[in-house]
């Protein structure tokens, strides 16, 4: 996927920086992030526009929610209809990842805290295979 930054903050550059740091310092966790690279600049008469490439993933917030909800129902037999289920998008994203990958996601979120990656929600999870979610937006929110 070709990405071009919009606005005053280049969140794409932050993603490249975060991906580079995590893949270097914590290589075993990089596989949970869509790969991201700086591709160069596009030159116009007025300015240089940075371009980035990110691994493609299909975004499906409903699927993320379904995985989380099914896990909740399985873990909470006293609430078979999910009446007590919460719908916070950040928690739902975490639950989806945790359901598929287990405790390693808790460790990954500790690394996210270290790098100020603080905005993971259902629309920041994509799928690169049927049951393989990956995080596609990990710049953090400043």
C-alpha positions in Angstrom: 0.0 0.0 0.0 1.4 3.4 -1.0 1.0 5.9 1.9 1.4 9.7 1.7 1.3 11.8 4.9 -1.6 14.2 5.3 -1.6 17.1 7.7 1.2 18.7 9.7 2.4 15.5 11.4 4.0 12.8 9.3 2.5 9.8 11.0 3.9 7.6 8.2 7.4 8.5 9.2 6.6 7.7 12.8 5.3 4.3 11.7 8.6 3.6 9.8 10.5 4.7 12.9 8.5 2.5 15.2 8.6 -0.5 12.8 12.4 -0.1 12.5 12.9 0.2 16.2 10.7 -2.8 17.1 12.0 -5.0 14.3 15.6 -4.2 15.4 15.2 -4.2 19.2 12.4 -6.8 19.5 12.5 -8.7 16.2 10.2 -11.5 17.5 7.4 -9.0 17.7 7.7 -7.4 14.3 5.6 -10.1 12.7 2.5 -8.6 14.4 3.0 -5.3 12.6 2.4 -4.6 8.9 5.9 -3.9 7.5 6.5 -0.3 6.6 9.3 1.5 4.7 10.2 4.9 3.4 10.1 4.7 -0.4 11.4 8.1 -1.4 10.0 11.5 -2.3 7.7 12.6 -5.1 8.9 15.9 -6.4 6.6 18.7 -7.6 7.5 22.2 -8.5 6.4 23.4 -5.1 7.7 20.7 -2.7 9.0 17.2 -2.0 6.3 14.8 -0.9 7.5 11.7 1.1 6.0 8.4 0.2 5.9 5.2 2.2 5.0 1.6 1.5 3.2 -0.6 4.0 2.3 -4.3 3.7 -1.3 -4.7 2.5 -3.9 -6.0 4.9 -7.7 -6.1 4.7 -9.3 -3.8 7.3 -12.5 -5.3 8.7 -13.5 -3.8 12.1 -16.6 -6.0 12.2 -14.5 -9.1 11.9 -12.2 -7.9 14.7 -15.3 -7.3 16.9 -16.8 -10.8 16.0 -13.6 -12.5 17.0 -13.5 -10.6 20.3 -17.2 -11.2 21.0 -17.0 -15.0 20.3 -14.1 -15.2 22.7 -16.0 -13.3 25.3 -19.0 -15.7 25.0 -16.7 -18.7 25.2 -15.0 -17.4 28.3 -18.3 -16.2 30.0 -20.8 -19.0 30.0 -22.9 -17.1 32.6 -23.5 -14.4 29.9 -24.4 -16.4 26.8 -26.0 -13.4 25.0 -23.1 -11.1 25.7 -25.2 -8.6 27.7 -22.2 -7.6 29.8 -19.8 -7.4 26.8 -18.1 -4.0 26.4 -17.7 -2.3 23.1 -14.6 -0.1 23.6 -12.8 -0.3 20.2 -9.3 -0.4 21.9 -10.3 -3.3 24.2 -12.0 -5.1 21.4 -8.8 -4.9 19.2 -6.7 -6.1 22.1 -9.1 -9.0 22.7 -9.1 -10.0 19.0 -5.3 -10.1 18.9 -5.1 -11.9 22.3 -7.6 -14.5 21.2 -5.5 -15.5 18.2 -2.0 -14.9 19.5 -2.2 -15.3 23.3 0.0 -13.8 25.9 2.6 -12.5 23.4 0.1 -9.6 22.8 0.4 -8.5 26.4 4.1 -8.3 25.9 3.7 -6.4 22.6 1.5 -3.8 24.2 4.2 -3.3 26.9 6.6 -2.5 24.0 3.9 -0.2 22.5 3.9 1.7 25.8 7.7 2.1 25.5 7.3 3.7 22.0 4.1 5.7 22.8 2.0 3.7 20.5 -1.3 4.4 22.1 -4.1 4.3 19.5 -4.7 0.7 18.6 -8.4 0.1 17.9 -10.6 -2.0 15.6 -9.9 0.0 12.5 -6.1 -0.4 13.0 -6.3 -4.2 12.7 -6.1 -5.8 9.2 -6.0 -9.3 8.0 -3.2 -10.7 5.8 -4.7 -14.2 5.8 -8.0 -15.8 7.0 -7.1 -15.9 10.6 -4.0 -13.7 10.8 -4.7 -10.2 12.1 -1.9 -7.7 11.9 -1.6 -4.1 13.2 -1.6 -1.6 10.4 -1.5 1.8 12.2 1.1 2.0 15.0 2.2 5.6 14.9 0.5 6.5 18.2 -1.6 9.6 18.6 0.1 12.8 19.6 
